[in-house]
Amino acid sequence: MLKGVNHKVIEVNRPDSLYFDRAVFYLRPEADDIPLHAALSETERLLAPQRRRPFVQHLVWFLLGALAMGGGCAVFLRIMG
């Protein structure tokens, strides 16, 4: 709870959201001269769902890394042996 403190607030209403009705952002005191479009685009970025890589893409990168490590070890053992 804020008492006796003046803060600039951005309130974003999301009536189409399944979980949240609105989000409230309190601007920092040093952010006095932030342009409105910059503040709104930042709030949209924070509210946007984070895109995650699919599991298959993680698996492919893991297998490529394991293959590269195995190849590197084989070359090292061939040189040293």
Secondary structure, 3 states (H helix, E strand, C coil): CCCCCCCCEEEEECCCCCCCCEEEEECCCCCCCCCHHHHHHHHHHHHCCCCCCCHHHHHHHHHHHHHHHHHHHHHHHHHHC
